[in-house]
């Protein structure tokens, strides 16, 4: 798609931001919206995460504003259900598919069906793997997101500025830090963890940071389906097995707000209380409960990825493909799905801490101050 066309589409998307804004924070629905531009299928992984509800609503409303009928479905982290939902979208005659996969390796067969029907597929935020039948990928700079998670953690420990610049006179440590990663079936989890370890490994090597549990491989620290309860259980086990000698956890690398809240519950259950010994905990997605936790001092930071802008990109890609044009992309090298490198458009993200919540989240309209205070 030519740049002017892409910018015009983004401008059109901006006109419906008030409709797609995530400040509602409420549940999204499946089903179809009215439109005469044809059917677009939107497959989202789950409603258990506030973030995916907001994504689904934003994509649906922006597509409807362009005149499409939208079949928005959530699979509740059930892989066969998601496959069935996509099959149904194909059967209904979808002109395009936007898919945020549960497990990016499990859609090869159904996406072959889509290809046989000449239906383009946009991988939404999570890369779809092991198939040539994915047209484009819309996401954020996920390696940088991982770096930002690490920088925010180190900022909470007083070691670096939020952009990673070392602070003069920073404490020498050592700091006890435990590591968490996302789900191994989500390609993004590896980018997040690799980005974070790119920042943290030199400090681990210099003994400024000590991973007292010894768990540093992604297979050891992964959290299936990004589940907060699983994270809570693992954190409880670490505290029991590693910190019963009276030592304390100074920081926790968490790749997602739901995992962060599970970690907080484990710490509270193990006798930690807010104060000087409370650890710095990172996060991601700026979920409302975690924004409130940042205000309360329980979570130190989160990464804000504006899903409204991601929806704009996915919708712009869809429009371009259906118009026989090439979508605007800005990355042609980093996202190899095992069969091909998928051309991508990557958005920027921002670190949110207590001091910049208003600037990042309220002024942008993502959350209202009343919602944060409520």
C-alpha positions in Angstrom: 0.0 0.0 0.0 1.4 3.4 -0.9 2.4 5.5 2.0 -0.3 8.2 1.4 -3.0 5.5 1.3 -1.6 4.0 4.6 -1.6 7.4 6.3 -5.1 8.2 5.1 -6.3 4.9 6.5 -4.6 5.6 9.8 -6.3 9.0 9.8 -9.6 7.4 9.2 -8.9 5.0 12.0 -8.1 7.9 14.3 -11.6 9.2 13.7 -13.1 6.1 15.4 -10.6 6.0 18.3 -13.3 7.3 20.6 -15.3 4.3 19.7 -12.4 1.8 20.0 -10.9 3.3 23.1 -9.9 0.8 25.7 -11.1 3.1 28.5 -14.3 1.2 28.7 -12.3 -1.7 30.2 -15.4 -3.9 29.8 -16.2 -7.1 28.1 -16.3 -7.4 24.4 -18.7 -9.6 22.4 -18.5 -12.0 19.6 -21.0 -12.1 16.8 -21.3 -9.9 13.8 -21.7 -6.2 13.3 -23.6 -4.7 10.3 -21.8 -3.6 7.2 -21.9 -4.0 3.4 -18.2 -4.3 2.7 -18.1 -8.1 3.3 -17.2 -10.3 6.2 -13.9 -10.2 8.1 -13.2 -12.8 10.7 -11.3 -11.7 13.9 -10.0 -14.6 16.1 -8.8 -13.6 19.6 -7.4 -16.0 22.2 -9.3 -15.3 25.4 -11.5 -13.0 27.3 -9.7 -13.8 30.5 -7.2 -11.0 29.8 -8.6 -7.5 29.7 -6.1 -6.7 27.0 -7.6 -9.1 24.5 -11.1 -7.8 25.1 -9.8 -4.3 24.3 -8.0 -5.5 21.2 -11.0 -7.3 19.9 -13.3 -4.3 20.4 -10.9 -1.9 18.7 -10.5 -4.1 15.6 -14.2 -4.8 15.3 -15.3 -1.2 15.7 -12.7 0.1 13.2 -13.6 -2.5 10.6 -17.3 -1.7 11.1 -16.5 1.9 10.5 -15.0 0.9 7.2 -18.2 -0.8 6.2 -17.4 -4.5 7.0 -19.4 -7.1 8.8 -17.2 -8.6 11.6 -17.2 -12.0 13.1 -15.3 -11.5 16.4 -14.7 -14.7 18.3 -12.8 -15.6 21.5 -11.6 -19.1 22.1 -10.9 -19.0 25.8 -7.4 -20.4 25.3 -8.9 -23.6 23.8 -6.9 -24.4 20.7 -9.4 -26.8 19.0 -12.1 -24.1 19.6 -10.0 -21.4 17.9 -9.4 -23.8 14.9 -13.2 -24.4 14.7 -14.0 -20.7 14.9 -11.6 -20.0 12.0 -13.1 -22.8 10.0 -16.5 -21.3 10.5 -15.3 -17.9 9.4 -14.0 -19.5 6.2 -17.2 -21.3 5.6 -19.2 -18.1 6.1 -17.2 -16.5 3.3 -14.8 -14.2 5.1 -12.8 -12.0 2.8 -10.0 -11.7 5.3 -8.9 -13.1 8.7 -7.2 -11.3 11.5 -5.8 -13.9 14.0 -4.3 -13.5 17.4 -3.4 -17.2 17.9 -3.4 -19.2 21.1 -0.6 -21.4 19.9 1.0 -20.1 16.8 2.1 -23.6 15.7 -1.4 -25.2 15.5 -3.1 -23.4 12.7 -1.3 -24.8 9.6 -4.1 -26.9 8.4 -6.9 -24.4 8.8 -4.8 -21.6 7.2 -4.2 -23.9 4.2 -8.0 -23.9 3.9 -8.0 -20.1 4.0 -5.3 -20.0 1.3 -7.2 -22.4 -0.9 -10.1 -19.9 -0.7 -7.8 -17.0 -1.4 -8.4 -15.4 2.0 -5.5 -13.3 3.3 -4.4 -13.7 6.9 -3.1 -11.0 9.2 -1.2 -12.4 12.2 -2.2 -10.0 15.1 0.4 -9.4 17.8 1.3 -13.1 18.0 3.3 -14.5 15.1 1.6 -17.5 13.4 4.3 -20.2 12.9 5.1 -23.1 10.6 3.0 -22.0 7.6 3.5 -20.0 4.5 -0.2 -18.9 4.6 0.2 -15.8 6.7 0.2 -12.6 4.7 1.5 -10.0 7.2 2.2 -9.5 10.8 1.1 -6.5 13.0 2.7 -6.2 16.4 5.1 -4.2 18.5 8.9 -4.2 18.7 8.8 -7.2 21.0 12.6 -7.4 21.6 12.5 -3.7 22.7 9.5 -4.5 24.9 11.6 -7.0 26.7 14.4 -4.5 27.1 11.9 -2.0 28.5 10.7 -4.6 31.0 14.3 -5.1 32.2 15.0 -1.3 32.3 11.9 -0.7 34.3 12.9 -3.4 36.8 16.4 -1.9 37.1 15.0 1.6 37.4 13.0 0.3 40.4 16.3 -1.0 41.9 17.9 2.5 41.4 20.4 1.2 38.8 19.3 2.9 35.5 17.0 5.5 34.1 13.9 4.3 32.3 15.8 4.4 28.9 18.5 2.1 30.3 21.1 4.8 31.0 23.2 3.9 34.0 22.6 6.1 37.1 25.8 7.7 38.5 26.4 6.5 42.1 23.9 3.6 41.7 24.0 1.0 44.5 26.4 -1.8 43.9 24.1 -4.6 44.9 24.0 -7.5 44.9 20.2 -7.6 44.3 18.2 -10.9 44.4 16.1 -11.0 41.3 13.8 -13.8 40.1 12.8 -14.2 36.4 9.5 -15.0 34.8 8.7 -15.5 31.1 5.5 -16.0 29.1 4.1 -19.1 27.5 6.4 -21.2 25.3 3.7 -21.6 22.7 3.6 -17.8 22.1 6.5 -16.6 19.9 6.4 -13.2 21.6 7.5 -14.8 24.9 10.9 -15.5 23.4 11.4 -12.0 22.0 10.4 -10.5 25.4 12.7 -12.8 27.3 15.6 -12.3 24.9 15.2 -8.6 25.1 15.1 -8.6 28.9 18.2 -10.9 29.1 20.1 -8.7 26.7 19.9 -6.1 29.4 20.1 -8.3 32.5 22.8 -10.9 31.6 25.7 -8.5 31.9 24.5 -7.6 35.4 24.1 -11.2 36.3 27.6 -11.9 35.0 29.0 -9.1 37.2 27.1 -10.3 40.2 25.2 -7.1 40.6 22.1 -9.2 40.1 21.8 -12.7 41.6 19.1 -15.1 40.5 19.1 -17.0 43.8 16.8 -19.8 42.6 19.3 -20.5 39.7 16.3 -20.6 37.3 17.4 -18.6 34.2 16.6 -20.7 31.2 13.3 -19.8 29.5 12.1 -23.3 29.8 12.5 -23.0 33.6 10.8 -19.6 34.0 8.0 -19.9 31.4 4.4 -19.5 32.4 1.9 -21.6 30.4 -0.8 -19.5 28.8 0.5 -16.5 30.8 -1.5 -17.7 33.7 -1.4 -15.6 36.9 -2.3 -18.6 39.2 0.6 -20.6 37.7 2.9 -17.7 38.3 1.7 -17.4 41.9 2.3 -21.1 42.5 5.9 -20.9 41.0 6.7 -17.8 43.0 5.4 -19.4 46.2 7.7 -22.4 45.5 10.7 -20.2 44.9 10.1 -18.3 48.2 9.8 -21.5 50.1 12.8 -23.3 48.5 15.2 -20.4 48.1 14.4 -17.6 50.5 13.6 -19.4 53.8 17.1 -18.5 55.0 15.9 -15.0 55.7 17.1 -13.4 52.5 14.6 -11.3 50.5 13.6 -10.9 46.8 14.6 -7.4 45.6 13.1 -7.6 42.2 11.1 -9.7 39.8 11.1 -9.7 36.0 7.5 -10.2 35.0 6.5 -10.1 31.3 2.7 -9.5 31.8 0.5 -7.8 34.3 -1.6 -10.9 35.1 1.7 -12.7 36.0 2.7 -9.7 38.1 -0.5 -9.9 40.1 0.1 -13.6 40.8 3.6 -12.7 42.0 2.2 -10.0 44.2 -0.2 -12.5 45.8 2.6 -14.9 46.4 4.7 -12.3 48.1 1.8 -11.1 50.3 1.0 -14.7 51.3 4.6 -15.2 52.3 4.7 -12.2 54.6 6.0 -9.5 52.4 4.5 -6.0 53.0 4.8 -2.7 51.3 7.8 -0.7 52.3 11.5 -0.6 51.8 11.9 -4.4 51.4 9.0 -4.7 48.8 10.5 -5.9 45.5 10.4 -4.0 42.2 8.1 -5.9 39.8 7.8 -5.2 36.1 4.8 -6.0 33.9 3.1 -5.5 30.5 -0.1 -4.4 28.9 -1.2 -1.5 31.3 -4.2 -3.5 32.5 -6.4 -1.4 34.8 -5.9 -3.6 37.9 -2.1 -3.4 37.5 -2.2 0.4 36.9 -4.0 0.6 40.3 -1.3 -1.7 41.7 1.3 0.7 40.5 -0.5 3.6 42.2 -0.6 1.5 45.4 3.1 0.7 45.1 2.6 -3.1 44.7 3.8 -3.2 41.0 6.6 -0.9 39.9 6.0 -0.6 36.2 4.1 -1.9 33.2 4.7 -1.6 29.4 2.0 0.3 27.6 1.2 -1.0 24.1 -1.6 1.0 22.6 -3.9 -1.6 21.2 -6.0 1.1 19.4 -3.0 1.8 17.2 -2.3 -1.9 16.7 -5.9 -2.3 15.6 -5.4 0.6 13.1 -2.4 -1.1 11.6 -4.3 -4.5 11.3 -7.3 -2.8 9.7 -5.0 -0.8 7.3 -3.3 -4.0 6.3 -6.7 -5.7 5.7 -8.0 -2.8 3.6 -4.8 -2.7 1.5 -4.9 -6.4 0.8 -8.6 -6.3 -0.2 -7.9 -3.4 -2.5 -5.1 -5.3 -4.2 -2.4 -3.0 -2.7 0.7 -3.7 -0.6 0.4 -2.8 3.1 3.0 -0.5 4.6 5.6 -2.4 6.6 8.7 -1.5 8.5 10.4 -4.8 9.3 11.3 -7.5 6.8 14.0 -9.4 8.7 13.1 -10.3 12.3 10.0 -12.5 12.2 10.8 -15.9 10.8 7.9 -18.2 11.4 9.9 -21.4 10.5 8.7 -21.4 6.9 9.3 -17.8 5.8 10.1 -14.3 7.2 6.8 -12.6 7.6 6.7 -8.9 6.5 5.7 -6.9 9.6 4.7 -3.5 10.9 6.0 -2.9 14.4 4.7 -0.2 16.8 6.5 1.4 19.7 5.7 0.9 23.3 6.3 2.9 26.5 7.3 2.3 30.1 4.7 3.4 32.6 5.6 4.0 36.3 3.7 5.9 38.9 5.0 9.3 38.0 3.9 9.1 34.3 0.6 7.4 34.5 -1.3 10.6 33.7 0.9 11.4 30.8 0.9 8.0 29.2 -2.5 6.6 30.0 -4.9 9.4 31.0 -3.8 12.1 28.5 -3.9 9.5 25.7 -7.4 8.5 26.6 -6.5 4.9 27.3 -7.9 5.0 30.8 -9.7 7.8 32.6 -8.6 9.1 36.0 -11.9 8.0 37.4 -11.3 4.4 36.3 -7.8 4.4 37.8 -9.1 5.9 41.1 -12.2 3.7 41.2 
